[in-house]
């Protein structure tokens, strides 16, 4: 559970639009360093942990403890004293990591300039290991290549496996693939190699046949489908009514944001949802993060539904408002939501085009939610940066007037003294 806060902070930074996309935003809190932006390159040293997100997220400075990086292109170029966590489209580890490495992406590489002091857990379409690993290695990839020394055991699942001249495995190699791979003796002797056939493709038809036999007499009829559609639509409308009644001003600001910047909303909505979904395999690769997988899935579903509802409401209001003036009352807003939700739900039955329209509408709403998350985070950081108000000056009473002694007059005149 201790990893929940860092992951959520990385998520909030990753979906931050506008302000984070224009210039790099760096913050230090509790000794940890946070950075976000379109091109986030951190060269400063971090005395504790570091969290970096952006389209290009690069860590150049020394990190005393753990490093967390998320973005499209992720590079860890500075030495890390603790663990390194990285997720993105293209992930590269180019420096020494004192403990474990957990990385996920379409392309994941431990480059020759790196050195891993603990275990490595890698997930990607293409995984390349050119850096030595002092512990064990767990990897899952479509294509896996090893050209370095692994001091511990290796557990590998891959479609294609290749080894370079510097590949060495000191422990036991257990690999799963559709067919046996050619394992050179220089990599690991046959006595320390275990092969398990990857049987998942063959199991899918059996699963389909079993489900067909089980549910053959339970296919939904047209009436069941119709009532299921009504119940699902009623649930969505009830959720929308709750938000419109409890937070009308906030919903209106979200609607204006969604319809005012639809294209940027689609972009940031895609990035936000992809980041949230990407947290599922990253959490599954760490033992401590496995209990969080159901939470991430639940959050992704809730965000999907809320984004779709907001997008439907904003789009329907924009279209209907173009033909007539709308009175912003609760009843009018609810009617607009119902119209938008019904039309978009019916479009789901249009092959391909209807599905694409619903996805685009969902991304528009999700982009507005991402903007709200960024605004909230920015206000929170601004409140932390504001200096404490100076205390008002203490009012002091003027000193009492002292009697002034009479001076003798010039010219030899004497001063009369009153007798007591």
N, C-alpha and C positions, 0 to 999 in steps of 0.2 A: 504493500500500500504506500510505501514511502516514495514510489516512483510515479504515483498518480499526479501530484502537483507539477513536477517538471514536464511531464508529457502534456498536460492540459495547457501549461504556459506556452510550450512550443506550438501547440495547436492554435491558440489565440494569436500568436505572432505570425503564424503561417498564413492565416486567412485575413490578416490585416490589410485593407486596401489603401488607396490614396496616400495617406501620410507616410506609411512604410514604404510605398512604391516610389516615392519621389526622392527621398534621401534616406540614408542610413540612420536609424534611430538606435542609440546605445544607452543602456541604463545599468547601473550597479545597485544591487539591493542585497543586504545581508552578506556582502562579500562575493555574491554570484554576479556574473556579467551576462546581460541580455542584449541581443542585437537583432534587428529586423530591417528589411528593406529589399528593394529589387536586387541590388548587388551588395550583399552584406559580407564585407571582408574585415575581419577583426585581427589587428596586429598587436593589440595590447595584451599584456599578461593578465591572467586571471588567477587570483589567489585561492579561489575555491572552484566552483563549477562554472561552466559556460553554456549558454543556450543561444543558438544562431539559427535564423530562418530567413528565407528569401528565395528568389528565383535562382540566384547563385549564392550559396552559403559557403564561405571559406574561413577556416580558422588558421591563422598564421602565427599567433603568439603562443607562449607557453601556457599550459593549463595545469594547475596544481592537482586538481582532482578529476572530476568527470567532465566529458564533453558531449553535448547534445546538438546535433545539426540536422536540419530538415529543409529541403528545397528541391528544385529541379536538378541543378548541378551542385553536388556537395563535395567539398575537398577538405580534408584534415591534413594540413601541412606543418602544424606546430606540434611539439612533443606534448603528450598527455600523460599525466601522472597516474590517473585512475582508469576508469572504463571510458569507452567511446561508443556512442550510439548515433547512428546515421541512417537517414531514410530519404529516398528521392529517386529521380529517374536515372541519374548517373552518379555513382558514389565512388570516391577514391580516398584511400588512406595512404598517405605518403610519408608518415613520420612514425616515430616510436610511440607505442602505447604501453603504459606500464602494466595494465591489467587486461581486462577482456574487451573484445570488440564485437558489437552486434550491429549488423548492417543489412539493409533491405533496399532493393531497387531493380530496375530493368537490367542495369549493368553495375556490378560490384567488383572492385579490384583492390587487392592489397599489393601496392606497388613495391618495387625493389628497394626503395629507400626507407621502407617501413620495417618495424620489428614489433611483434606482439608478445608482451610479457606473460599473458595468461591464455585464456581460451578464445576461439573465434567462432562466431555463429553468423553464417552468411546465407542470405536468401535472395535469388535474382534469376533473371532470364539467362544471363551470362555471368559466371563467377570466375574470377582469375585470382590465384594466390601466388604471388611472386615474392612474398615476404616471409621470413621464418616465424613460426608460431611455437612459443615455448610450452604451451599446453595442448589441449585437444582441439579438434576442428569438427564442426557440424555444418554441413552445407547442403542446400537443395537448389538445383539449377537445371535449366534445359541443357546448358553446355558448361562443363567444368574443366578448368585447366590448372595444374599444379606444377610449379617450378621452384620449390623452396623446401626447406626442412621443417617437418612437423614432429615435435618431440613426444607428443602424446598420441592417443588413439584418434582415428578418423571415422566419422559416420557420414556417408555420402549417398545422396539420391540425385541421380542425373540421367539425362537421356544420352549425352555424349561425354566421354571422359578421356582426357589426354594428359600426358606427363612430359615435362621438360627434362633437360640433362641434370639439373640441380635438385630434382624432386627426391625427397627422402621421407619415409614415414617410420619413426622409431617404435610406435605402438602397433596396435591391431587395426587393420583397414577393413571396415565393413561397408560394402557399397551395394546399392540397389539400382538396377537398370533393366531395361527390357531384355538385354542380352549380355553375356559376360564380356568384360573389357580385357584388353591386353595389359597386364600389370607387369612391368619389367622387374627383374630380380633386384636391380639397383634401387628401386623404389621401396619394395617390401617383399620378402621371400614368401613363397606360396604358403608356408606354414602359418603366416600371420595375416592371411587374406581370407575374408569371408564374403561370399557372394549370395545375395538374395534376389530372386527374380521379381521384378516390378510387375505385380499382377493386377493393378488397378484398372487398366483398360479392359481386361478380360472379365472383371467383376461387374462392370456397368451393365452389360446386357442381362446378366442373371438378376441383377437388382430390378431392372425394368420388367422382366418377365414376372418376377415375384410380385411387384406392385400391380401389374396388370391382372394377375390371377386374384389378388386380394380385393381390388377395387372394381372388378369388372361389373358387378351388379350395383355399384354405388355411384355411377356417373351422374352428375347433377342434371336434372331436367331443366327445361326452359323456365318453369315457374321458380325452381330453386335458385337459378342464376339471377332471375329478376329480383327476387326478394333479397338475395345476397347483395345485389347492387344497391337496393334501397337502404338496407341496413348500414352498409359501408358509407353511403352518401350522408345518411342521417348522423352518423358518428362524426364525420368531418365537419358538417354544418354545426353540430353541437360544440365542437372544439372552437370553431370560428366565432360562434356567438359568445362563448365564454371570454375570449380575448377581446372582442369588441365591447363587451359590457364592462369588463374589469380594467382594461387599459386602452380606452378609445384614442387618447392623444398619441400614445406611443405607436399604436397601429397605423394611425394616419401619417405619422412621420416615416414609418417604414414603407407605407404605400407610395408616398411622394418620392422617397429615395429609390424604390424599385422601378417606378415608371420614368423617373427623371434620368436615370443612367442605366438603361437596360443592357447595353452591350458590355460595359465594364462589369455590371452585375453578373452577367452570364460567365464572364471570365473568372471573377473572384469566387463565384459559386462553384464552378468546376474545381478550382484549386482547393477550396475549403472542403468539399465533399471527398475529393480524392485523398486529401491529407487525412481526413477522419477515417476513411476506409483503410488507408494504408497503415494506420496504427494497429489494426487487428493482427496482421502477420508479425509486425514488429513485437507486439506484446506477447504473442504466442511463442516467439523464439526465446523468451526469457522465462525462467521458472517463476520468478516473482510476478511477472506480468500476466501469467495465464489466467488468474482469477478476474482480471480486468477485461478479458475478451468479451464476455457477455455484455458488460457495461458499454464498451465501445460500439458493439453491434446495436444495442438499444438506442444509444445516443444518435447513431447514424440514421436509424429508422425515424426517430422523432424529428430530427433536423430535416429529413427528406419530406415528411408530412407537412411540417410547418412552412417550409420553403414553398411547397406546392400550393398550399392554401393562400399564402401571401401573394404569390405570383398570380394565382387565379383572381384574387380580389383586385389587385392593382390593374391587371389587364382588362377585366370586365368593367371596372370603373372608368378607365381611359376610353374604352370603346363606346360605352353607353353615354358617358359625359360629352362625347363629341356630337351627339344628336339632340341631347336635351340637358337642361340644368338639373343637377342632382342636389337634393336637400340632404346635408350630412347628418341625418338622424340615425338612431340605432336601427330602426326598421328598414330604412333605405339601404344602409350598409349591409344588413343581413340579406336583403333581397338580392343585392348585387353579388354577394358571395355565393348565394344559391345558384344564380344564373351562371356565373363563371364556373362553379364546380360541376354543375350538370353538363354544360357544354363540353368541358374538358374531359369529364368521365366518359361521355358518349364518343368522343374522339379516340379513346383508347381502342375502340372496336374497328377503327380504320387501320388497315395494315400499314406498318412502317411509318407513314406520315403522321398519324395520330400519336404514336408513341414518341416520335421525335419532338412534336409540338409540346407534349406534356413534360418532356425532359427539359426543354428550353424554358418553359414557364417556371418549373421548379428551380432551375438555376438562377432565374431573375429574382425570385423571392429569397433564395439562399444568399445571393450577393448582398441584398439589403440587410439580412441578418448578420452577415460578416462585417458589414460597415458599422452596424450597431455594436458588435463585439469590439471592434477596433476603437470606436469612440469611447466606450466604457473604459477600456484599458488605458487609453490616452489620458482621460480625465483622472483616473486613479494615479497614474504616474505623475501627472501635473500636480496633483494634491500632495504627493510625497516630496516633490521638488520645491514647493513653495516654502519660504522661510517662515519661522514662527513670528506672529505679529509682535511688534515691540510693545512693552508695557508702557502705559501712559505715564508722564511725569507726575510725581507726587506734589500736590499743591502745598506750599509752605506759607504760613502766616507771616506778614512783615513784622519786624521787631517793633516793640512799643517805643514811642518817642521818649527820649531821655530829656530831662530838664537841662537847659543850657545855662551855664553860670554867667551872671552879668559881669561885664568888663567895666573897669573904671573909665570914666570919661576923661578926655584930655583937657588940659588947661587948669589942672590943679583942683577941679571940682571933686567933691566927695560924694560918695553914694550914701543915701539915707538908708539906714537899717531900721527896720521895724522891730520894736521890742516885742519879745515873746510874752 
